[in-house]
Amino acid sequence: MNKICLLLVVSMVMEFYSCSNQEKKAGPAIGSFSSATSNADSANWTTVQWTDSVVNKGSITEGEKLEILFHFRNTGDKPLIIKDARPSCGCTVAEKPLEPIAPGKEGFIRAEFDSQNKPGPNHKTIMVNTNTRRGTDQLVFNVVVNKKS
């Protein structure tokens, strides 16, 4: 019984620290889509241009929620499908367009960062899976969270 409790405590501590503010630039998550598996149908590939794939938000006070918009344009000749938008951490939530984006049209990925218990510099990523040749794009935002007085 003691071994089970110890294992549970260790796993909880590891989960807590996996979302720390010292997070390094992340690559694709284990189990995430790869361009080889998600983009097998090259007849439906399009292209996307990110207006702001890296956003620096300055500083906020701990406890604030921060909204970040990542704008893009479908620069191809097929509808752009955003299949998935996966944040690197549970402190960030991402929303993707539900409908395909027509050629020449614009859209955005909306992210919300909860700064509670995240003092200091924060570097967060969102992996976006699309029907492009590349398949996956990385969006990044940086913010410094000032400790609440």
Secondary structure, DSSP 8 states (H G I E B T S, - for coil): -HHHHHHHHHHHHHHHHTT-TT-------TT---HHHH---GGG-B-EEES-SEEEEEEEETT-EEEEEEEEEE-SSS-B-EEEEEESSTTEEEE--SS-B-TT-EEEEEEEEE-TT--EEEEEEEEEEESBSS-EEEEEEEEEEE---
